[in-house]
Amino acid sequence: MKIGWIGTGVMGGEMVKHLLAAGHECFVFSRTKAKADCLIDAGAVWKNSPAEVAENAEVVGIIVAMPADVENVTMGENGVLSKIKAGAILVDFTTSSPELAKRIAKKAEEKNVMALDAPVSGGDIGAKNASLSIMVGGDKIAFDKLQIFFNSLGKTIEYQGKAGAGQHTKMVNQILIATNMIGVCEALIYAEKSGLNPENVLKSVGSGAAASWSLSNLAPRIIKGDFEPGFFVEHFIKDMGIALVEAKKMGIKLPGLEMAYGLYKKLDEEMKLGRKGTQALYLVLKNLKSLKNHN
């Protein structure tokens, strides 16, 4: 297929590599061209705007940082929908607002284009290994048409419902991760303070009832002092903020998520570590006495 792609960062770059390896023709655009250099070397074709990316593409994939970025690259002056051809499919892999996903789907329909909101989970490891979980909302016909495309990127691909359903599913995912990360970090701090060997502890608890993706993949990074991003703290804060807004609309209270959101805000605003990985929450909890009361 002819695939347009916008966003070649930690996740997007790896995803495009898989599409190129599968034999697809890829046109790419990124806010920073240098991030796409390795893809261009591998055969991708650089375009100068989202509109140019979309012009000849059968499928356009997007994975950018924030909802405002999604809105700009899809519905902005030089956005995808200004040039995309009728019959094409637009797939937004960014974790974004369910309401924005609905607006994009409506605008796409006016152009005779099918749209899917398809946020992913699995971090940099999942992107590198093509083992992402992809949560899809939007046009069911489009979803069915893109099975080969999705299979190049992930292992768990589930259709969740109408436009916005993929984003709501990702909010469920982020709520689960948020409080789980508190538990992972607190458990490691406890293990260290009690004189245990954290690596040995992981061997005992990592396959039992306490097992989780974060424990298996991020706890070893914490032990090594590796806080580089598989997923940026600032992006996780954005996701939790969206989930809290949606929860308020539904009239539900999520105290665990609120606590995690507050702790991550400290990591970003007080410790200036918004560009580190989500496992850096450990640094907040380890130094909590030196910070203001998180309540």
DRENDREN-698231 format. One record per residue (C-alpha): residue number from 0; x, y, z; residue in three letters. Coordinates in Angstrom, 3 decimals. Example, Ala and Ser with C-alpha at 12.3 -4.5 7.8 and 13.67 -1.06 7.14 Angstrom:
<rs>
<r><pos>0</pos><x>12.300</x><y>-4.500</y><z>7.800</z><code>ALA</code></r>
<r><pos>1</pos><x>13.670</x><y>-1.060</y><z>7.140</z><code>SER</code></r>
</rs>
This chain:
<rs>
<r><pos>0</pos><x>0.000</x><y>0.000</y><z>0.000</z><code>MET</code></r>
<r><pos>1</pos><x>0.913</x><y>3.657</y><z>-0.290</z><code>LYS</code></r>
<r><pos>2</pos><x>1.096</x><y>4.827</y><z>3.295</z><code>ILE</code></r>
<r><pos>3</pos><x>1.467</x><y>8.390</y><z>4.539</z><code>GLY</code></r>
<r><pos>4</pos><x>2.865</x><y>8.842</y><z>8.036</z><code>TRP</code></r>
<r><pos>5</pos><x>3.097</x><y>11.841</y><z>10.358</z><code>ILE</code></r>
<r><pos>6</pos><x>5.243</x><y>11.632</y><z>13.494</z><code>GLY</code></r>
<r><pos>7</pos><x>8.546</x><y>9.743</y><z>13.577</z><code>THR</code></r>
<r><pos>8</pos><x>9.526</x><y>9.935</y><z>17.250</z><code>GLY</code></r>
<r><pos>9</pos><x>10.153</x><y>7.143</y><z>19.765</z><code>VAL</code></r>
<r><pos>10</pos><x>7.060</x><y>5.208</y><z>18.692</z><code>MET</code></r>
<r><pos>11</pos><x>6.330</x><y>6.394</y><z>15.164</z><code>GLY</code></r>
<r><pos>12</pos><x>9.824</x><y>5.813</y><z>13.813</z><code>GLY</code></r>
<r><pos>13</pos><x>9.792</x><y>2.167</y><z>14.841</z><code>GLU</code></r>
<r><pos>14</pos><x>6.301</x><y>1.652</y><z>13.433</z><code>MET</code></r>
<r><pos>15</pos><x>7.315</x><y>3.013</y><z>10.029</z><code>VAL</code></r>
<r><pos>16</pos><x>10.325</x><y>0.666</y><z>9.970</z><code>LYS</code></r>
<r><pos>17</pos><x>7.945</x><y>-2.286</y><z>10.198</z><code>HIS</code></r>
<r><pos>18</pos><x>5.771</x><y>-0.926</y><z>7.392</z><code>LEU</code></r>
<r><pos>19</pos><x>8.815</x><y>-0.463</y><z>5.154</z><code>LEU</code></r>
<r><pos>20</pos><x>10.001</x><y>-3.984</y><z>5.981</z><code>ALA</code></r>
<r><pos>21</pos><x>6.560</x><y>-5.292</y><z>4.986</z><code>ALA</code></r>
<r><pos>22</pos><x>7.030</x><y>-3.749</y><z>1.530</z><code>GLY</code></r>
<r><pos>23</pos><x>4.749</x><y>-0.728</y><z>1.803</z><code>HIS</code></r>
<r><pos>24</pos><x>5.613</x><y>2.562</y><z>0.115</z><code>GLU</code></r>
<r><pos>25</pos><x>5.853</x><y>5.176</y><z>2.862</z><code>CYS</code></r>
<r><pos>26</pos><x>5.693</x><y>8.983</y><z>2.705</z><code>PHE</code></r>
<r><pos>27</pos><x>6.737</x><y>10.644</y><z>5.960</z><code>VAL</code></r>
<r><pos>28</pos><x>6.585</x><y>14.005</y><z>7.683</z><code>PHE</code></r>
<r><pos>29</pos><x>7.815</x><y>14.977</y><z>11.137</z><code>SER</code></r>
<r><pos>30</pos><x>8.156</x><y>18.305</y><z>12.885</z><code>ARG</code></r>
<r><pos>31</pos><x>11.905</x><y>17.601</y><z>13.133</z><code>THR</code></r>
<r><pos>32</pos><x>13.204</x><y>16.173</y><z>9.858</z><code>LYS</code></r>
<r><pos>33</pos><x>16.323</x><y>14.711</y><z>11.493</z><code>ALA</code></r>
<r><pos>34</pos><x>14.095</x><y>12.211</y><z>13.312</z><code>LYS</code></r>
<r><pos>35</pos><x>13.095</x><y>10.778</y><z>9.929</z><code>ALA</code></r>
<r><pos>36</pos><x>16.619</x><y>10.510</y><z>8.464</z><code>ASP</code></r>
<r><pos>37</pos><x>17.015</x><y>6.804</y><z>9.239</z><code>CYS</code></r>
<r><pos>38</pos><x>13.613</x><y>6.117</y><z>7.659</z><code>LEU</code></r>
<r><pos>39</pos><x>14.550</x><y>8.065</y><z>4.535</z><code>ILE</code></r>
<r><pos>40</pos><x>17.773</x><y>6.026</y><z>4.359</z><code>ASP</code></r>
<r><pos>41</pos><x>15.615</x><y>2.892</y><z>4.578</z><code>ALA</code></r>
<r><pos>42</pos><x>13.446</x><y>3.967</y><z>1.646</z><code>GLY</code></r>
<r><pos>43</pos><x>10.777</x><y>6.288</y><z>2.991</z><code>ALA</code></r>
<r><pos>44</pos><x>10.023</x><y>9.443</y><z>0.995</z><code>VAL</code></r>
<r><pos>45</pos><x>10.118</x><y>12.774</y><z>2.831</z><code>TRP</code></r>
<r><pos>46</pos><x>7.230</x><y>15.214</y><z>2.347</z><code>LYS</code></r>
<r><pos>47</pos><x>7.129</x><y>18.831</y><z>3.481</z><code>ASN</code></r>
<r><pos>48</pos><x>3.704</x><y>18.901</y><z>5.150</z><code>SER</code></r>
<r><pos>49</pos><x>0.886</x><y>16.656</y><z>6.383</z><code>PRO</code></r>
<r><pos>50</pos><x>-1.082</x><y>17.678</y><z>3.281</z><code>ALA</code></r>
<r><pos>51</pos><x>1.697</x><y>16.445</y><z>0.972</z><code>GLU</code></r>
<r><pos>52</pos><x>1.926</x><y>13.187</y><z>2.927</z><code>VAL</code></r>
<r><pos>53</pos><x>-1.766</x><y>12.562</y><z>2.385</z><code>ALA</code></r>
<r><pos>54</pos><x>-1.990</x><y>13.558</y><z>-1.262</z><code>GLU</code></r>
<r><pos>55</pos><x>-1.268</x><y>10.152</y><z>-2.823</z><code>ASN</code></r>
<r><pos>56</pos><x>-1.712</x><y>7.859</y><z>0.186</z><code>ALA</code></r>
<r><pos>57</pos><x>-4.267</x><y>5.092</y><z>0.557</z><code>GLU</code></r>
<r><pos>58</pos><x>-3.752</x><y>5.122</y><z>4.338</z><code>VAL</code></r>
<r><pos>59</pos><x>-2.462</x><y>7.957</y><z>6.516</z><code>VAL</code></r>
<r><pos>60</pos><x>-1.116</x><y>7.126</y><z>9.981</z><code>GLY</code></r>
<r><pos>61</pos><x>-0.568</x><y>9.755</y><z>12.661</z><code>ILE</code></r>
<r><pos>62</pos><x>1.241</x><y>9.507</y><z>15.981</z><code>ILE</code></r>
<r><pos>63</pos><x>2.107</x><y>12.885</y><z>17.474</z><code>VAL</code></r>
<r><pos>64</pos><x>2.340</x><y>14.335</y><z>20.979</z><code>ALA</code></r>
<r><pos>65</pos><x>-0.762</x><y>16.251</y><z>22.012</z><code>MET</code></r>
<r><pos>66</pos><x>-4.427</x><y>16.619</y><z>20.977</z><code>PRO</code></r>
<r><pos>67</pos><x>-3.627</x><y>20.110</y><z>19.641</z><code>ALA</code></r>
<r><pos>68</pos><x>-1.004</x><y>18.519</y><z>17.374</z><code>ASP</code></r>
<r><pos>69</pos><x>-3.543</x><y>15.961</y><z>16.156</z><code>VAL</code></r>
<r><pos>70</pos><x>-6.036</x><y>18.705</y><z>15.369</z><code>GLU</code></r>
<r><pos>71</pos><x>-3.415</x><y>20.730</y><z>13.512</z><code>ASN</code></r>
<r><pos>72</pos><x>-2.069</x><y>17.890</y><z>11.348</z><code>VAL</code></r>
<r><pos>73</pos><x>-5.542</x><y>16.603</y><z>10.493</z><code>THR</code></r>
<r><pos>74</pos><x>-7.794</x><y>19.647</y><z>10.188</z><code>MET</code></r>
<r><pos>75</pos><x>-5.312</x><y>22.542</y><z>10.001</z><code>GLY</code></r>
<r><pos>76</pos><x>-4.599</x><y>24.668</y><z>6.930</z><code>GLU</code></r>
<r><pos>77</pos><x>-2.013</x><y>22.203</y><z>5.603</z><code>ASN</code></r>
<r><pos>78</pos><x>-3.531</x><y>19.215</y><z>7.350</z><code>GLY</code></r>
<r><pos>79</pos><x>-4.207</x><y>15.742</y><z>6.068</z><code>VAL</code></r>
<r><pos>80</pos><x>-7.885</x><y>16.388</y><z>5.332</z><code>LEU</code></r>
<r><pos>81</pos><x>-7.049</x><y>19.315</y><z>3.047</z><code>SER</code></r>
<r><pos>82</pos><x>-5.489</x><y>16.974</y><z>0.459</z><code>LYS</code></r>
<r><pos>83</pos><x>-6.462</x><y>13.406</y><z>1.259</z><code>ILE</code></r>
<r><pos>84</pos><x>-8.251</x><y>11.610</y><z>-1.565</z><code>LYS</code></r>
<r><pos>85</pos><x>-11.753</x><y>10.165</y><z>-1.336</z><code>ALA</code></r>
<r><pos>86</pos><x>-11.735</x><y>6.524</y><z>-0.291</z><code>GLY</code></r>
<r><pos>87</pos><x>-8.544</x><y>6.796</y><z>1.758</z><code>ALA</code></r>
<r><pos>88</pos><x>-8.365</x><y>5.831</y><z>5.432</z><code>ILE</code></r>
<r><pos>89</pos><x>-7.050</x><y>8.082</y><z>8.212</z><code>LEU</code></r>
<r><pos>90</pos><x>-5.692</x><y>6.330</y><z>11.326</z><code>VAL</code></r>
<r><pos>91</pos><x>-4.743</x><y>8.338</y><z>14.424</z><code>ASP</code></r>
<r><pos>92</pos><x>-2.505</x><y>6.298</y><z>16.733</z><code>PHE</code></r>
<r><pos>93</pos><x>-2.027</x><y>9.205</y><z>19.150</z><code>THR</code></r>
<r><pos>94</pos><x>-3.590</x><y>8.994</y><z>22.595</z><code>THR</code></r>
<r><pos>95</pos><x>-6.003</x><y>11.883</y><z>22.396</z><code>SER</code></r>
<r><pos>96</pos><x>-9.461</x><y>13.111</y><z>23.323</z><code>SER</code></r>
<r><pos>97</pos><x>-12.504</x><y>10.946</y><z>22.460</z><code>PRO</code></r>
<r><pos>98</pos><x>-14.355</x><y>14.130</y><z>21.487</z><code>GLU</code></r>
<r><pos>99</pos><x>-11.587</x><y>15.099</y><z>19.057</z><code>LEU</code></r>
<r><pos>100</pos><x>-11.734</x><y>11.623</y><z>17.529</z><code>ALA</code></r>
<r><pos>101</pos><x>-15.451</x><y>12.129</y><z>16.897</z><code>LYS</code></r>
<r><pos>102</pos><x>-14.861</x><y>15.529</y><z>15.273</z><code>ARG</code></r>
<r><pos>103</pos><x>-12.153</x><y>14.131</y><z>13.009</z><code>ILE</code></r>
<r><pos>104</pos><x>-14.403</x><y>11.237</y><z>11.985</z><code>ALA</code></r>
<r><pos>105</pos><x>-17.211</x><y>13.643</y><z>11.101</z><code>LYS</code></r>
<r><pos>106</pos><x>-14.888</x><y>15.897</y><z>9.090</z><code>LYS</code></r>
<r><pos>107</pos><x>-13.391</x><y>12.889</y><z>7.314</z><code>ALA</code></r>
<r><pos>108</pos><x>-16.847</x><y>11.604</y><z>6.388</z><code>GLU</code></r>
<r><pos>109</pos><x>-17.548</x><y>14.937</y><z>4.688</z><code>GLU</code></r>
<r><pos>110</pos><x>-14.518</x><y>14.211</y><z>2.466</z><code>LYS</code></r>
<r><pos>111</pos><x>-15.644</x><y>10.620</y><z>1.777</z><code>ASN</code></r>
<r><pos>112</pos><x>-12.725</x><y>9.419</y><z>3.900</z><code>VAL</code></r>
<r><pos>113</pos><x>-12.916</x><y>6.748</y><z>6.613</z><code>MET</code></r>
<r><pos>114</pos><x>-11.333</x><y>7.530</y><z>9.985</z><code>ALA</code></r>
<r><pos>115</pos><x>-10.137</x><y>5.405</y><z>12.882</z><code>LEU</code></r>
<r><pos>116</pos><x>-8.878</x><y>6.389</y><z>16.319</z><code>ASP</code></r>
<r><pos>117</pos><x>-6.353</x><y>3.685</y><z>17.197</z><code>ALA</code></r>
<r><pos>118</pos><x>-4.228</x><y>4.538</y><z>20.255</z><code>PRO</code></r>
<r><pos>119</pos><x>-1.550</x><y>2.021</y><z>21.154</z><code>VAL</code></r>
<r><pos>120</pos><x>0.011</x><y>0.552</y><z>24.279</z><code>SER</code></r>
<r><pos>121</pos><x>3.331</x><y>-1.197</y><z>24.699</z><code>GLY</code></r>
<r><pos>122</pos><x>5.810</x><y>1.672</y><z>24.731</z><code>GLY</code></r>
<r><pos>123</pos><x>9.103</x><y>1.707</y><z>22.878</z><code>ASP</code></r>
<r><pos>124</pos><x>9.538</x><y>-2.054</y><z>23.389</z><code>ILE</code></r>
<r><pos>125</pos><x>6.172</x><y>-2.817</y><z>21.801</z><code>GLY</code></r>
<r><pos>126</pos><x>6.896</x><y>-0.484</y><z>18.899</z><code>ALA</code></r>
<r><pos>127</pos><x>10.317</x><y>-2.076</y><z>18.257</z><code>LYS</code></r>
<r><pos>128</pos><x>8.960</x><y>-5.612</y><z>18.468</z><code>ASN</code></r>
<r><pos>129</pos><x>5.727</x><y>-4.929</y><z>16.532</z><code>ALA</code></r>
<r><pos>130</pos><x>3.888</x><y>-6.249</y><z>19.586</z><code>SER</code></r>
<r><pos>131</pos><x>1.724</x><y>-3.213</y><z>20.364</z><code>LEU</code></r>
<r><pos>132</pos><x>-1.826</x><y>-3.440</y><z>21.626</z><code>SER</code></r>
<r><pos>133</pos><x>-3.955</x><y>-1.379</y><z>19.235</z><code>ILE</code></r>
<r><pos>134</pos><x>-7.377</x><y>-0.181</y><z>20.444</z><code>MET</code></r>
<r><pos>135</pos><x>-9.551</x><y>0.866</y><z>17.536</z><code>VAL</code></r>
<r><pos>136</pos><x>-12.655</x><y>2.998</y><z>17.269</z><code>GLY</code></r>
<r><pos>137</pos><x>-14.406</x><y>4.371</y><z>14.199</z><code>GLY</code></r>
<r><pos>138</pos><x>-15.468</x><y>2.985</y><z>10.844</z><code>ASP</code></r>
<r><pos>139</pos><x>-15.769</x><y>-0.840</y><z>11.066</z><code>LYS</code></r>
<r><pos>140</pos><x>-15.365</x><y>-1.248</y><z>7.297</z><code>ILE</code></r>
<r><pos>141</pos><x>-12.064</x><y>0.637</y><z>7.482</z><code>ALA</code></r>
<r><pos>142</pos><x>-10.935</x><y>-1.534</y><z>10.405</z><code>PHE</code></r>
<r><pos>143</pos><x>-11.645</x><y>-4.714</y><z>8.464</z><code>ASP</code></r>
<r><pos>144</pos><x>-9.757</x><y>-3.410</y><z>5.423</z><code>LYS</code></r>
<r><pos>145</pos><x>-6.622</x><y>-2.654</y><z>7.437</z><code>LEU</code></r>
<r><pos>146</pos><x>-5.959</x><y>-5.987</y><z>9.128</z><code>GLN</code></r>
<r><pos>147</pos><x>-2.682</x><y>-6.558</y><z>7.246</z><code>ILE</code></r>
<r><pos>148</pos><x>-1.610</x><y>-2.988</y><z>8.041</z><code>PHE</code></r>
<r><pos>149</pos><x>-2.341</x><y>-3.379</y><z>11.759</z><code>PHE</code></r>
<r><pos>150</pos><x>-0.715</x><y>-6.819</y><z>11.886</z><code>ASN</code></r>
<r><pos>151</pos><x>2.576</x><y>-5.230</y><z>10.810</z><code>SER</code></r>
<r><pos>152</pos><x>2.497</x><y>-3.066</y><z>13.947</z><code>LEU</code></r>
<r><pos>153</pos><x>0.929</x><y>-5.027</y><z>16.775</z><code>GLY</code></r>
<r><pos>154</pos><x>-0.154</x><y>-8.359</y><z>18.184</z><code>LYS</code></r>
<r><pos>155</pos><x>-3.375</x><y>-7.407</y><z>19.958</z><code>THR</code></r>
<r><pos>156</pos><x>-5.736</x><y>-5.557</y><z>17.635</z><code>ILE</code></r>
<r><pos>157</pos><x>-9.280</x><y>-5.074</y><z>18.876</z><code>GLU</code></r>
<r><pos>158</pos><x>-12.196</x><y>-3.102</y><z>17.435</z><code>TYR</code></r>
<r><pos>159</pos><x>-13.944</x><y>-1.297</y><z>20.302</z><code>GLN</code></r>
<r><pos>160</pos><x>-16.815</x><y>0.531</y><z>18.618</z><code>GLY</code></r>
<r><pos>161</pos><x>-17.747</x><y>3.843</y><z>17.047</z><code>LYS</code></r>
<r><pos>162</pos><x>-15.514</x><y>6.914</y><z>16.782</z><code>ALA</code></r>
<r><pos>163</pos><x>-13.938</x><y>7.741</y><z>20.140</z><code>GLY</code></r>
<r><pos>164</pos><x>-14.180</x><y>4.177</y><z>21.479</z><code>ALA</code></r>
<r><pos>165</pos><x>-10.488</x><y>3.531</y><z>20.845</z><code>GLY</code></r>
<r><pos>166</pos><x>-9.576</x><y>6.604</y><z>22.882</z><code>GLN</code></r>
<r><pos>167</pos><x>-11.913</x><y>5.642</y><z>25.721</z><code>HIS</code></r>
<r><pos>168</pos><x>-10.296</x><y>2.186</y><z>25.797</z><code>THR</code></r>
<r><pos>169</pos><x>-6.855</x><y>3.795</y><z>26.008</z><code>LYS</code></r>
<r><pos>170</pos><x>-8.065</x><y>5.834</y><z>28.982</z><code>MET</code></r>
<r><pos>171</pos><x>-8.919</x><y>2.535</y><z>30.717</z><code>VAL</code></r>
<r><pos>172</pos><x>-5.381</x><y>1.381</y><z>29.917</z><code>ASN</code></r>
<r><pos>173</pos><x>-3.811</x><y>4.543</y><z>31.347</z><code>GLN</code></r>
<r><pos>174</pos><x>-5.900</x><y>4.400</y><z>34.516</z><code>ILE</code></r>
<r><pos>175</pos><x>-4.614</x><y>0.869</y><z>35.100</z><code>LEU</code></r>
<r><pos>176</pos><x>-1.005</x><y>1.906</y><z>34.509</z><code>ILE</code></r>
<r><pos>177</pos><x>-1.160</x><y>5.051</y><z>36.656</z><code>ALA</code></r>
<r><pos>178</pos><x>-1.793</x><y>3.407</y><z>40.002</z><code>THR</code></r>
<r><pos>179</pos><x>0.198</x><y>0.297</y><z>39.066</z><code>ASN</code></r>
<r><pos>180</pos><x>3.300</x><y>2.469</y><z>38.591</z><code>MET</code></r>
<r><pos>181</pos><x>2.884</x><y>3.830</y><z>42.109</z><code>ILE</code></r>
<r><pos>182</pos><x>2.847</x><y>0.249</y><z>43.399</z><code>GLY</code></r>
<r><pos>183</pos><x>5.910</x><y>-0.759</y><z>41.348</z><code>VAL</code></r>
<r><pos>184</pos><x>7.953</x><y>2.200</y><z>42.595</z><code>CYS</code></r>
<r><pos>185</pos><x>6.868</x><y>1.908</y><z>46.231</z><code>GLU</code></r>
<r><pos>186</pos><x>7.593</x><y>-1.829</y><z>46.211</z><code>ALA</code></r>
<r><pos>187</pos><x>11.144</x><y>-1.288</y><z>44.935</z><code>LEU</code></r>
<r><pos>188</pos><x>11.772</x><y>1.411</y><z>47.548</z><code>ILE</code></r>
<r><pos>189</pos><x>10.517</x><y>-0.959</y><z>50.252</z><code>TYR</code></r>
<r><pos>190</pos><x>12.719</x><y>-3.800</y><z>48.940</z><code>ALA</code></r>
<r><pos>191</pos><x>15.805</x><y>-1.580</y><z>48.930</z><code>GLU</code></r>
<r><pos>192</pos><x>15.186</x><y>-0.105</y><z>52.401</z><code>LYS</code></r>
<r><pos>193</pos><x>14.616</x><y>-3.549</y><z>53.919</z><code>SER</code></r>
<r><pos>194</pos><x>17.999</x><y>-4.755</y><z>52.658</z><code>GLY</code></r>
<r><pos>195</pos><x>16.716</x><y>-7.083</y><z>49.938</z><code>LEU</code></r>
<r><pos>196</pos><x>18.303</x><y>-7.546</y><z>46.538</z><code>ASN</code></r>
<r><pos>197</pos><x>15.707</x><y>-5.954</y><z>44.205</z><code>PRO</code></r>
<r><pos>198</pos><x>16.695</x><y>-8.135</y><z>41.241</z><code>GLU</code></r>
<r><pos>199</pos><x>16.130</x><y>-11.295</y><z>43.254</z><code>ASN</code></r>
<r><pos>200</pos><x>12.863</x><y>-9.912</y><z>44.573</z><code>VAL</code></r>
<r><pos>201</pos><x>11.630</x><y>-9.427</y><z>40.993</z><code>LEU</code></r>
<r><pos>202</pos><x>12.315</x><y>-13.118</y><z>40.298</z><code>LYS</code></r>
<r><pos>203</pos><x>9.928</x><y>-14.037</y><z>43.097</z><code>SER</code></r>
<r><pos>204</pos><x>7.140</x><y>-11.528</y><z>42.559</z><code>VAL</code></r>
<r><pos>205</pos><x>7.319</x><y>-10.980</y><z>38.787</z><code>GLY</code></r>
<r><pos>206</pos><x>5.411</x><y>-14.116</y><z>37.833</z><code>SER</code></r>
<r><pos>207</pos><x>2.883</x><y>-14.258</y><z>40.660</z><code>GLY</code></r>
<r><pos>208</pos><x>-0.279</x><y>-12.333</y><z>41.461</z><code>ALA</code></r>
<r><pos>209</pos><x>1.681</x><y>-9.036</y><z>41.407</z><code>ALA</code></r>
<r><pos>210</pos><x>2.872</x><y>-9.499</y><z>37.824</z><code>ALA</code></r>
<r><pos>211</pos><x>2.349</x><y>-6.639</y><z>35.356</z><code>SER</code></r>
<r><pos>212</pos><x>3.898</x><y>-5.191</y><z>32.207</z><code>TRP</code></r>
<r><pos>213</pos><x>5.321</x><y>-2.292</y><z>34.196</z><code>SER</code></r>
<r><pos>214</pos><x>6.877</x><y>-4.619</y><z>36.759</z><code>LEU</code></r>
<r><pos>215</pos><x>8.483</x><y>-6.786</y><z>34.072</z><code>SER</code></r>
<r><pos>216</pos><x>9.668</x><y>-4.027</y><z>31.750</z><code>ASN</code></r>
<r><pos>217</pos><x>10.140</x><y>-0.868</y><z>33.816</z><code>LEU</code></r>
<r><pos>218</pos><x>11.201</x><y>-2.147</y><z>37.239</z><code>ALA</code></r>
<r><pos>219</pos><x>14.514</x><y>-3.506</y><z>35.821</z><code>PRO</code></r>
<r><pos>220</pos><x>15.176</x><y>-0.063</y><z>34.315</z><code>ARG</code></r>
<r><pos>221</pos><x>14.551</x><y>1.582</y><z>37.680</z><code>ILE</code></r>
<r><pos>222</pos><x>16.981</x><y>-0.794</y><z>39.389</z><code>ILE</code></r>
<r><pos>223</pos><x>19.642</x><y>0.130</y><z>36.822</z><code>LYS</code></r>
<r><pos>224</pos><x>18.964</x><y>3.849</y><z>37.274</z><code>GLY</code></r>
<r><pos>225</pos><x>17.684</x><y>4.087</y><z>33.692</z><code>ASP</code></r>
<r><pos>226</pos><x>14.963</x><y>6.735</y><z>33.492</z><code>PHE</code></r>
<r><pos>227</pos><x>15.154</x><y>7.384</y><z>29.761</z><code>GLU</code></r>
<r><pos>228</pos><x>11.795</x><y>7.423</y><z>28.002</z><code>PRO</code></r>
<r><pos>229</pos><x>9.933</x><y>4.567</y><z>26.498</z><code>GLY</code></r>
<r><pos>230</pos><x>6.995</x><y>6.871</y><z>27.087</z><code>PHE</code></r>
<r><pos>231</pos><x>7.414</x><y>10.486</y><z>28.187</z><code>PHE</code></r>
<r><pos>232</pos><x>6.181</x><y>11.669</y><z>31.574</z><code>VAL</code></r>
<r><pos>233</pos><x>4.688</x><y>14.793</y><z>29.978</z><code>GLU</code></r>
<r><pos>234</pos><x>2.652</x><y>12.673</y><z>27.583</z><code>HIS</code></r>
<r><pos>235</pos><x>1.393</x><y>10.479</y><z>30.411</z><code>PHE</code></r>
<r><pos>236</pos><x>0.300</x><y>13.579</y><z>32.310</z><code>ILE</code></r>
<r><pos>237</pos><x>-1.647</x><y>14.611</y><z>29.209</z><code>LYS</code></r>
<r><pos>238</pos><x>-3.327</x><y>11.188</y><z>29.082</z><code>ASP</code></r>
<r><pos>239</pos><x>-4.281</x><y>11.197</y><z>32.755</z><code>MET</code></r>
<r><pos>240</pos><x>-5.668</x><y>14.708</y><z>32.342</z><code>GLY</code></r>
<r><pos>241</pos><x>-7.905</x><y>13.535</y><z>29.496</z><code>ILE</code></r>
<r><pos>242</pos><x>-9.107</x><y>10.579</y><z>31.583</z><code>ALA</code></r>
<r><pos>243</pos><x>-9.953</x><y>12.855</y><z>34.519</z><code>LEU</code></r>
<r><pos>244</pos><x>-11.902</x><y>15.213</y><z>32.237</z><code>VAL</code></r>
<r><pos>245</pos><x>-13.857</x><y>12.296</y><z>30.763</z><code>GLU</code></r>
<r><pos>246</pos><x>-14.495</x><y>10.857</y><z>34.248</z><code>ALA</code></r>
<r><pos>247</pos><x>-15.901</x><y>14.196</y><z>35.392</z><code>LYS</code></r>
<r><pos>248</pos><x>-18.246</x><y>14.260</y><z>32.370</z><code>LYS</code></r>
<r><pos>249</pos><x>-19.494</x><y>10.806</y><z>33.362</z><code>MET</code></r>
<r><pos>250</pos><x>-19.931</x><y>11.799</y><z>36.995</z><code>GLY</code></r>
<r><pos>251</pos><x>-17.415</x><y>9.310</y><z>38.393</z><code>ILE</code></r>
<r><pos>252</pos><x>-14.623</x><y>9.817</y><z>40.934</z><code>LYS</code></r>
<r><pos>253</pos><x>-11.181</x><y>8.221</y><z>40.403</z><code>LEU</code></r>
<r><pos>254</pos><x>-9.110</x><y>8.964</y><z>43.538</z><code>PRO</code></r>
<r><pos>255</pos><x>-6.254</x><y>6.630</y><z>42.577</z><code>GLY</code></r>
<r><pos>256</pos><x>-5.847</x><y>8.349</y><z>39.229</z><code>LEU</code></r>
<r><pos>257</pos><x>-6.025</x><y>11.757</y><z>40.906</z><code>GLU</code></r>
<r><pos>258</pos><x>-3.182</x><y>10.767</y><z>43.248</z><code>MET</code></r>
<r><pos>259</pos><x>-1.019</x><y>9.485</y><z>40.380</z><code>ALA</code></r>
<r><pos>260</pos><x>-1.726</x><y>12.629</y><z>38.373</z><code>TYR</code></r>
<r><pos>261</pos><x>-0.590</x><y>14.810</y><z>41.282</z><code>GLY</code></r>
<r><pos>262</pos><x>2.629</x><y>12.830</y><z>41.769</z><code>LEU</code></r>
<r><pos>263</pos><x>3.508</x><y>12.953</y><z>38.081</z><code>TYR</code></r>
<r><pos>264</pos><x>2.826</x><y>16.696</y><z>38.033</z><code>LYS</code></r>
<r><pos>265</pos><x>5.445</x><y>17.040</y><z>40.781</z><code>LYS</code></r>
<r><pos>266</pos><x>7.879</x><y>15.031</y><z>38.667</z><code>LEU</code></r>
<r><pos>267</pos><x>7.321</x><y>17.439</y><z>35.798</z><code>ASP</code></r>
<r><pos>268</pos><x>6.901</x><y>20.797</y><z>37.516</z><code>GLU</code></r>
<r><pos>269</pos><x>9.090</x><y>20.501</y><z>40.629</z><code>GLU</code></r>
<r><pos>270</pos><x>11.777</x><y>18.099</y><z>39.427</z><code>MET</code></r>
<r><pos>271</pos><x>11.695</x><y>19.190</y><z>35.753</z><code>LYS</code></r>
<r><pos>272</pos><x>11.713</x><y>15.579</y><z>34.518</z><code>LEU</code></r>
<r><pos>273</pos><x>8.810</x><y>15.702</y><z>32.061</z><code>GLY</code></r>
<r><pos>274</pos><x>10.998</x><y>14.348</y><z>29.255</z><code>ARG</code></r>
<r><pos>275</pos><x>12.010</x><y>11.251</y><z>31.217</z><code>LYS</code></r>
<r><pos>276</pos><x>10.205</x><y>7.916</y><z>31.131</z><code>GLY</code></r>
<r><pos>277</pos><x>7.189</x><y>7.129</y><z>33.289</z><code>THR</code></r>
<r><pos>278</pos><x>9.368</x><y>4.934</y><z>35.537</z><code>GLN</code></r>
<r><pos>279</pos><x>10.954</x><y>8.172</y><z>36.838</z><code>ALA</code></r>
<r><pos>280</pos><x>7.986</x><y>8.332</y><z>39.240</z><code>LEU</code></r>
<r><pos>281</pos><x>10.355</x><y>6.356</y><z>41.478</z><code>TYR</code></r>
<r><pos>282</pos><x>12.392</x><y>9.553</y><z>41.975</z><code>LEU</code></r>
<r><pos>283</pos><x>9.370</x><y>11.426</y><z>43.332</z><code>VAL</code></r>
<r><pos>284</pos><x>8.418</x><y>8.684</y><z>45.749</z><code>LEU</code></r>
<r><pos>285</pos><x>11.991</x><y>8.081</y><z>46.909</z><code>LYS</code></r>
<r><pos>286</pos><x>12.377</x><y>11.788</y><z>47.681</z><code>ASN</code></r>
<r><pos>287</pos><x>8.843</x><y>12.470</y><z>48.844</z><code>LEU</code></r>
<r><pos>288</pos><x>9.935</x><y>13.825</y><z>52.225</z><code>LYS</code></r>
<r><pos>289</pos><x>11.826</x><y>16.613</y><z>50.483</z><code>SER</code></r>
<r><pos>290</pos><x>8.774</x><y>17.652</y><z>48.469</z><code>LEU</code></r>
<r><pos>291</pos><x>5.571</x><y>19.366</y><z>49.464</z><code>LYS</code></r>
<r><pos>292</pos><x>2.821</x><y>17.145</y><z>50.790</z><code>ASN</code></r>
<r><pos>293</pos><x>1.354</x><y>15.435</y><z>47.696</z><code>HIS</code></r>
<r><pos>294</pos><x>-2.150</x><y>15.733</y><z>49.121</z><code>ASN</code></r>
</rs>
